Amino acid sequence: MNPEEVRDMVRGFQKSRILLSAFELDIFSFIGKNSFHAENIAEQLNLNKKATERLLNALVSLDILQKSNGKYSNTEGSYKYLSKDSPDYMAGLMHTSHLWDTWSHLTEVVKTGDVAHPEKINERGEEWLEAFIRAMHDRGIKQASSQISGIDLENVDSVLDIGGGSACFSMAFLNRKPGLKTTVFDLPNVIPISKQIVEEEGYTGRIGHHTGDYMADELPKGYDLVFLSAIIHSNSFETNEELVQKCYHSLNPGGKIVIHDWIMNDDKTEPLQGALFSINMLVGVEGGDCYSEDEVSTWMKKAGFTDISRVTLGSGLGRMAGIKKA
């Protein structure tokens, strides 16, 4: 590492903030496939003209917008990914914008060990919650099919998708095996959002929903596969230990548990994405963390699972599975 690399890393937030502010202000959707002067954009979006012009010029410098004859237009990429009119719109970036506030408290969090915002997920307001679920769907719908492709469904007729949110993984399971019974188990505030997304994606009547809190409630029983994607990192070690026990009782004999998450090495320094995400949990979720293969195996063995295995997926993610004896 040299001084210039340090400076580049430290200044990285500037580009991020410019893009996120423009995204929050919905500048890319307003411009669409048209071209506008800065004063027109500022007037229509109720912004300060001089400040808007500076932001737009910075976006041009970053090759996010184009400028010709004093008018600003989207690039092919900014229209495709940042305009609501595009089918490839990255709605999940709004959740990233929300993370800005929690990450800005990291110094204090390290001093105190207290999260920046202690509210539970269903206590953070409907706007935050929908942005979060939409973000998870935006990412998950693109990755789910490949991430479940290695799961053996030969003797699986029913799947319980715990904390399934938008149901993107339930959709992927149905795409692989259309006759499956799939059920999303999630919080009361999440289920209406999930049902809306299920309808939007064309799966109405094919995915069931069960309202509950896995920390407080028992899980419904009678499933061949219990699936947890991006769940364990939100919980403490003890909560996960109890949750895996509940999963065991939810399964039919011979059923399997599949956990999909960041699976860290014993030193918890790799993969890099998992180490960074553990900081995201540190600032934002009480007790949340990224866990090692040994820790996940400990929960499974204590619950009674056998034939425990691990598969490394793309981007550093991992999948661990265990079997409930017949």
C-alpha positions in Angstrom: 0.0 0.0 0.0 1.3 3.4 -1.0 0.1 7.0 -0.1 -1.9 7.4 -3.3 -3.7 4.1 -2.8 -4.6 5.2 0.7 -5.9 8.5 -0.7 -8.0 6.7 -3.3 -9.5 4.4 -0.7 -10.3 7.3 1.7 -11.8 9.5 -1.1 -14.0 6.6 -2.4 -17.0 7.9 -0.5 -17.1 11.0 -2.7 -18.1 9.2 -5.9 -20.5 7.0 -3.9 -22.2 10.1 -2.4 -22.6 11.9 -5.7 -24.2 8.9 -7.3 -26.5 8.1 -4.3 -27.7 11.7 -4.0 -28.6 11.8 -7.7 -30.4 8.4 -7.3 -32.3 9.7 -4.3 -33.3 12.8 -6.2 -34.5 10.6 -9.1 -32.6 12.6 -11.6 -32.0 9.7 -13.9 -35.7 8.8 -14.1 -36.6 12.4 -14.8 -34.1 12.8 -17.6 -35.1 9.5 -19.1 -34.3 9.4 -22.8 -34.4 13.2 -23.1 -32.0 16.1 -22.6 -32.5 19.1 -20.3 -30.7 22.2 -19.1 -29.8 22.2 -15.4 -32.4 24.9 -14.6 -35.1 22.7 -16.1 -34.1 19.7 -14.0 -33.8 21.9 -10.9 -37.2 23.5 -11.4 -39.1 20.2 -12.1 -37.5 18.4 -9.2 -37.7 21.4 -6.8 -33.9 21.7 -6.4 -31.5 24.6 -6.1 -30.3 25.5 -9.6 -26.6 26.2 -8.9 -26.3 23.2 -6.6 -28.0 21.0 -9.2 -25.7 22.2 -11.9 -22.6 21.3 -9.9 -24.0 17.8 -9.1 -24.8 17.2 -12.8 -21.3 18.3 -13.9 -19.8 15.9 -11.4 -21.9 13.1 -12.8 -20.7 14.0 -16.3 -17.1 13.9 -15.0 -17.8 10.4 -13.7 -19.2 9.3 -17.1 -22.6 8.7 -15.5 -24.3 11.5 -17.5 -23.5 13.2 -20.8 -23.5 17.0 -21.5 -23.9 18.6 -24.9 -24.7 22.2 -25.7 -25.5 22.8 -22.0 -28.0 20.0 -21.8 -27.7 16.8 -19.8 -28.7 13.3 -20.8 -28.3 9.8 -19.6 -25.7 7.5 -20.8 -26.8 4.1 -22.0 -25.8 2.6 -18.6 -27.3 5.3 -16.4 -30.7 5.0 -18.3 -30.6 1.2 -18.2 -29.7 0.8 -14.5 -30.7 4.1 -12.8 -34.0 5.1 -14.5 -37.3 3.7 -13.2 -38.5 3.5 -16.8 -36.0 0.7 -17.5 -36.7 -3.0 -16.8 -33.1 -3.3 -15.4 -33.6 -0.5 -12.9 -31.5 -1.1 -9.8 -34.2 -0.3 -7.2 -32.0 -1.9 -4.5 -29.7 1.1 -4.5 -32.2 2.9 -2.3 -31.3 0.5 0.5 -27.6 1.2 -0.1 -28.5 4.9 0.4 -30.1 4.1 3.7 -27.0 2.3 4.8 -25.0 5.5 4.4 -26.4 6.8 7.7 -25.6 3.7 9.7 -22.1 3.3 8.3 -21.3 7.0 9.2 -21.6 6.0 12.9 -18.9 3.2 12.6 -16.4 5.1 14.8 -18.8 5.5 17.6 -20.1 1.9 17.2 -16.6 0.5 17.6 -16.1 2.6 20.8 -19.4 1.5 22.4 -20.3 -1.8 20.7 -23.9 -0.4 20.3 -25.5 -0.4 16.9 -26.3 2.9 15.2 -30.0 2.2 15.0 -31.2 -0.5 17.4 -34.7 -0.7 15.9 -35.7 -4.2 14.6 -36.3 -4.6 10.9 -40.1 -4.3 11.3 -39.8 -1.2 13.4 -37.9 1.0 10.9 -40.9 2.3 9.0 -42.6 1.2 5.9 -40.5 3.2 3.5 -37.2 1.7 4.9 -38.7 -1.8 4.9 -40.0 -1.8 1.4 -36.7 -0.4 0.1 -34.9 -3.2 2.0 -37.2 -6.0 0.6 -37.0 -4.5 -2.9 -33.2 -4.4 -2.6 -33.0 -8.0 -1.6 -35.4 -8.9 -4.5 -33.4 -6.9 -7.0 -30.2 -8.8 -6.1 -31.8 -12.2 -5.3 -33.9 -12.6 -8.5 -30.8 -12.3 -10.6 -28.8 -14.8 -8.5 -31.3 -17.3 -7.0 -31.4 -19.8 -9.9 -27.7 -20.3 -10.0 -27.3 -20.3 -6.3 -29.8 -23.2 -5.8 -28.8 -25.1 -8.9 -26.7 -27.5 -6.9 -29.4 -28.4 -4.3 -30.8 -31.9 -4.8 -34.6 -31.7 -5.1 -35.2 -35.3 -6.0 -37.0 -36.2 -2.8 -38.2 -32.7 -2.0 -41.9 -31.9 -2.4 -42.2 -29.0 0.0 -39.9 -26.0 0.9 -40.1 -23.6 3.8 -38.3 -20.4 2.9 -37.5 -18.8 6.2 -37.2 -15.0 6.1 -38.0 -15.4 2.4 -38.9 -11.8 1.9 -39.8 -11.2 -1.7 -39.9 -15.0 -2.4 -37.2 -14.8 -5.0 -35.8 -18.1 -3.9 -39.2 -19.7 -3.7 -39.6 -18.6 -7.3 -36.3 -20.2 -8.3 -37.3 -23.5 -6.6 -40.6 -23.5 -8.5 -38.7 -22.8 -11.8 -36.6 -25.9 -11.1 -39.5 -28.1 -9.9 -42.9 -26.6 -10.7 -44.9 -29.0 -8.5 -43.2 -28.0 -5.3 -45.2 -26.6 -2.3 -43.3 -23.5 -1.3 -44.0 -21.3 1.7 -42.4 -18.0 2.7 -42.2 -17.5 6.5 -41.7 -13.9 7.4 -42.7 -11.0 9.6 -46.2 -9.4 9.5 -44.9 -6.2 7.9 -43.0 -8.1 5.3 -45.7 -10.5 4.1 -47.9 -7.9 2.3 -44.8 -6.7 0.4 -43.9 -10.3 -0.5 -47.4 -11.0 -1.8 -47.3 -7.9 -4.0 -43.9 -8.9 -5.5 -45.2 -12.5 -6.0 -48.1 -11.0 -8.0 -45.9 -8.7 -10.0 -43.6 -11.6 -10.9 -46.6 -13.8 -12.0 -46.5 -16.4 -9.2 -49.9 -15.7 -7.7 -51.4 -18.9 -6.2 -48.1 -20.8 -6.4 -46.3 -19.6 -3.3 -47.8 -19.8 0.2 -47.2 -17.4 3.0 -46.9 -18.0 6.8 -46.7 -15.0 9.1 -44.4 -15.2 12.1 -41.2 -14.3 13.9 -38.7 -17.1 14.0 -37.1 -15.6 17.1 -40.4 -15.9 19.0 -42.5 -18.4 17.2 -42.3 -22.1 16.3 -41.9 -22.9 12.6 -44.6 -24.7 10.7 -43.9 -28.4 10.4 -44.0 -31.0 7.6 -41.4 -29.8 5.1 -38.8 -31.7 3.2 -36.4 -28.7 2.8 -35.9 -25.7 5.1 -34.0 -22.9 3.3 -32.4 -19.9 5.0 -30.8 -17.4 2.6 -29.1 -14.3 4.1 -30.7 -15.0 7.5 -28.0 -16.1 9.9 -25.9 -13.0 9.5 -28.7 -11.0 11.1 -28.7 -13.0 14.3 -26.5 -13.7 17.3 -24.8 -17.0 17.7 -27.3 -18.1 20.3 -30.3 -17.1 18.2 -29.0 -19.1 15.3 -28.4 -22.0 17.5 -32.0 -22.0 18.6 -33.3 -21.3 15.0 -31.4 -24.3 13.6 -33.0 -26.4 16.3 -36.4 -25.1 15.2 -35.6 -26.0 11.6 -34.8 -29.5 12.7 -38.3 -29.9 14.2 -39.9 -28.3 11.2 -38.5 -31.0 8.8 -39.9 -34.4 7.9 -37.6 -37.4 8.6 -35.0 -37.4 6.0 -35.5 -33.7 5.3 -32.6 -31.3 4.8 -31.6 -27.8 6.0 -29.8 -25.5 3.6 -28.1 -22.3 4.8 -26.9 -19.8 2.2 -24.8 -16.9 3.5 -21.3 -15.6 4.0 -19.3 -18.6 5.4 -16.1 -17.3 6.9 -12.8 -19.0 7.5 -11.8 -19.7 11.1 -9.9 -16.4 11.4 -13.0 -14.5 10.0 -10.8 -12.6 7.5 -12.0 -14.3 4.3 -13.8 -13.9 2.1 -13.3 -10.1 1.8 -17.0 -9.5 1.1 -18.0 -11.3 4.2 -15.5 -9.4 6.3 -16.9 -6.1 5.0 -20.5 -7.3 5.5 -19.7 -8.2 9.1 -19.1 -4.4 9.6 -22.5 -3.8 8.0 -24.0 -6.0 10.7 -21.9 -4.4 13.4 -23.3 -0.9 12.7 -26.8 -1.9 11.8 -28.1 -5.1 13.5 -27.9 -6.0 17.2 -26.0 -9.3 17.5 -25.6 -9.7 13.7 -22.3 -11.2 12.4 -20.8 -13.4 9.7 -20.1 -16.9 10.9 -17.5 -19.5 10.1 -18.0 -23.0 8.8 -17.2 -24.4 12.2 -19.8 -22.3 13.9 -22.5 -23.3 11.5 -21.5 -26.9 11.8 -21.8 -26.6 15.6 -25.4 -25.4 15.4 -26.3 -28.2 13.0 -24.6 -31.0 15.0 -26.2 -29.8 18.2 -29.7 -29.8 16.6 -29.1 -33.4 15.4 -28.3 -32.9 11.7 -25.9 -35.3 10.0 -24.0 -35.4 6.7 -23.1 -31.8 7.0 -21.5 -30.3 3.9 -20.3 -27.0 2.5 -20.2 -25.6 -1.0 -18.5 -22.4 -2.0 -20.6 -20.2 -4.4 -19.8 -17.2 -6.4 -18.7 -13.9 -4.9 -17.5 -15.6 -1.8 -20.9 -16.8 -0.6 -21.3 -20.3 0.8 -23.9 -22.9 1.2 -24.1 -25.4 4.0 -26.5 -28.3 4.3 -27.4 -31.0 6.8 -29.8 -34.0 6.9 -32.4 -35.0 9.5 -32.2 -38.7 10.0 -35.1 -40.7 8.7 
